[in-house]
Every structure is written in structure tokens, then in C-alpha cells.
Amino acid sequence: MKNATIETSVGVFVLIGIACIGYMTIKLGKMEIVGDNRYAVYARFESVAGLANGADVQMAGVSIGRVSTISLDQEKQVAVVTLEVKKDIRLTEDVIASIKTAGLIGDKYIMLTPGGSDVALKPGDTIIETESALDLEDLISKYAFDDI
């Protein structure tokens, strides 16, 4: 009888541990299970050098979303970035999307600068004004070969 109590206690403890590991996996993986509290907008950039899926999307230094996909528009030869923005954030049609670097050699993220328009972007719309990432290698090579 004593062994059955110990085995039951260990079994319950293992189940609780597995549930905790599953919860942490979902939270740290930034996965959504119940409901979708984000909407997608697109931005086209000449260069997205260093930007990765899952990168932060910020406005005024506050995280408001993330980059979900980066693809190439074969026809226009530009990068198309899908931004997943929180539903309670209202972006206007004249918002500016810029690729920035966190720190001197840090990760790339997208900074959104609000505009003054009253017209809001709808899910699936494209941000028109974009600024590509500064390519440090290109800048150094221009300086080295006196193209500046």
C-alpha cells in the first residue's frame, strides 16, 4: 500500500513537470495557441541584410510585433517582409519602416515611425515608406576605394 502511494505521488509530480515544460516551450517559442492577437502588414525593402525571422518590430522603443517572414519579390527584385503587429496598435498609411541595429554589432530590428495621416492600414496592406539597413561592408569599401 505504501508503494502505491509513492508511485502515485511520483506520477503526479512527473505529469506536472511535463505540463510545465510544455508551457515554457510555447511561451519561449512565442507560439500562439488560442486566438490570434496580431495582424499582418507588408513592407518592401531594397536590402534586408542581417534581418531574420522573429526579429522585433518596435515603435517609440516599445515592442509591438515581430517579423514573421522574409521573401523575395521575383518581379521587382526587392525583399518583402511580413510584419505581425499587435491588433490594438493602429498604423497609419504614412508610417515609415526602417531597419535598425541594436547596439554596435547587435541584432537587426524594424523601427516604425508614425506619420500624421488619419487613414489606418488594414490587415494585408503594404507600408510604402521604407528605409533599408545600412550595409557597413559597402560603406567601408566605398571609403577604401575613394568613392565617397
C-alpha positions in Angstrom: 0.0 0.0 0.0 2.9 2.4 0.8 4.5 1.7 -2.6 1.3 2.6 -4.4 1.1 6.0 -2.7 4.7 6.7 -3.5 4.3 5.7 -7.2 1.1 7.8 -7.5 2.9 10.8 -6.0 5.9 10.4 -8.4 3.5 10.0 -11.3 1.6 13.2 -10.4 4.9 15.1 -10.0 6.1 13.9 -13.4 2.9 15.0 -15.1 3.2 18.4 -13.5 6.8 18.6 -14.7 5.8 17.7 -18.3 3.0 20.3 -18.3 5.5 23.0 -17.1 8.0 22.1 -19.8 5.2 22.2 -22.4 4.1 25.6 -21.2 7.6 27.1 -21.2 8.2 25.7 -24.7 5.2 27.5 -26.0 6.0 30.8 -24.2 9.7 30.9 -25.1 8.9 29.9 -28.7 6.4 32.8 -28.9 3.8 30.5 -30.3 0.1 31.4 -30.3 -2.3 28.6 -29.4 -5.6 30.2 -28.6 -6.7 33.1 -30.7 -4.6 35.4 -32.9 -4.0 38.8 -31.5 -1.9 40.1 -34.4 -2.5 41.2 -37.9 -0.1 41.2 -40.9 1.2 44.1 -42.9 3.9 44.1 -45.5 6.9 46.2 -46.2 9.3 46.2 -49.3 13.0 46.9 -48.8 15.9 47.2 -51.2 18.1 45.3 -48.7 17.3 43.4 -45.5 20.9 42.3 -44.8 21.1 40.8 -41.3 17.3 40.9 -40.6 15.9 37.5 -39.5 12.5 35.9 -39.0 11.3 36.6 -35.5 13.1 40.0 -35.3 11.4 42.6 -33.2 9.1 45.3 -34.6 9.2 48.5 -32.4 7.6 51.9 -32.3 9.0 54.5 -30.0 11.2 51.9 -28.4 8.3 49.6 -27.5 7.9 46.1 -29.0 4.7 46.0 -30.9 5.2 42.9 -33.0 7.7 40.7 -34.9 8.9 39.8 -38.4 7.2 36.6 -39.5 8.5 36.0 -43.0 11.1 37.4 -45.4 10.8 36.6 -49.1 12.0 37.9 -52.4 9.7 39.6 -54.9 11.0 38.0 -58.2 9.4 40.6 -60.4 10.6 43.7 -58.6 13.8 42.2 -57.1 13.1 43.6 -53.6 12.7 41.9 -50.3 9.2 41.6 -48.9 8.9 41.5 -45.1 5.8 40.4 -43.4 5.3 42.2 -40.0 2.9 40.8 -37.4 1.7 43.7 -35.4 -0.5 43.6 -32.2 -4.2 44.2 -33.0 -4.5 47.1 -30.6 -1.8 49.1 -32.4 -3.1 51.3 -35.2 -0.7 52.0 -38.0 -1.4 54.9 -40.4 -0.8 54.8 -44.2 2.2 57.1 -43.9 4.1 55.1 -41.3 7.9 54.7 -42.1 9.5 51.3 -41.6 13.3 51.4 -41.0 15.7 48.5 -40.4 17.9 49.4 -37.4 20.7 47.8 -35.4 20.5 47.2 -31.7 23.9 48.3 -30.5 27.1 48.4 -32.5 27.1 44.8 -33.8 23.7 43.8 -32.4 20.6 42.2 -34.0 18.6 43.9 -36.6 15.0 45.0 -35.9 12.4 47.1 -37.6 11.5 50.6 -36.2 8.2 52.0 -37.2 7.9 55.8 -37.2 4.3 57.0 -37.1 3.0 59.6 -39.6 0.4 62.2 -39.4 -2.3 60.7 -41.5 -5.7 59.7 -40.2 -6.1 56.8 -42.6 -5.2 53.5 -41.0 -3.6 50.5 -42.6 -5.8 47.4 -42.8 -4.5 43.8 -42.4 -2.7 42.8 -45.6 -1.8 46.4 -46.6 1.7 47.4 -47.6 3.9 50.1 -45.9 5.0 52.4 -48.7 7.8 54.3 -47.0 10.8 52.1 -46.1 14.5 52.6 -45.2 16.8 49.7 -45.8 19.6 48.6 -43.5 22.9 50.4 -43.7 25.4 48.0 -45.3 28.6 48.5 -43.4 30.7 46.5 -45.8 29.5 48.5 -48.7 30.3 51.8 -46.9 33.8 50.6 -45.9 34.6 49.5 -49.5 33.4 52.9 -50.9 35.6 54.6 -48.3 38.6 52.4 -49.1 38.4 53.0 -52.8 37.7 56.7 -52.5 34.1 56.6 -53.8 32.8 58.8 -51.0 
